[in-house]
Amino acid sequence: MTLHWVPATERTDLLADPVALAVPQVEGAEVAEIDPELADTAAFCERYGEPLGESANCVVVAARRGGETRYAACMILATMRVDVNGVVRRHLGARKASFAPMSDAVELTGMEYGGITPLGLPGDWPILVDTHVAEQPRVVIGSGVRRSKLAVSGAALAGLKGAEVLALSG
């Protein structure tokens, strides 16, 4: 099945509300409607013929220190794993870091699980973009909902407010 990519600003109905508000600031962002049952990266790539190495996942991390929990988003290629307990924990200055519970991630972002994206996240969240993602001329990411995907450049992700580029895979 072929995807029909259009400028994301023309189809904000395919985006979660916080993403629709943020997308005008992301140059060249495109959106394509997909089967929501195929939102998980591996299933999406297989069905729509998109390379896994050009898809990135947004992982929400809860970092704790002294009774305080801070959240961060990590952008990593679908072919790689985030080093949450090493690189991310140290970078955030946390005593403990882990994947945020699904219910917290959904509630705090206003996005659907399986569609969480760095566009439209709470303004105080750091966005940690892996160097491999930042180097991509085009990367497919979530749109805030399971029924569509966004395509943006890695440079656009690296340029988001609060974004920092670093090697996240350890």
Secondary structure, DSSP 8 states (H G I E B T S, - for coil): -----EEGGG-GGGS-HHHHHHGGGSTT-EEEE--GGG-SHHHHHHHHT--GGGBEEEEEEEEEETTEEEEEEEEEETTS---IIIIIHHHTT-SEEEE--HHHHHHHHTS-TT---STT--TTS-EEEEHHHHT-SSEEEE-SSTTEEEEE-HHHHHTSTTEEEE----
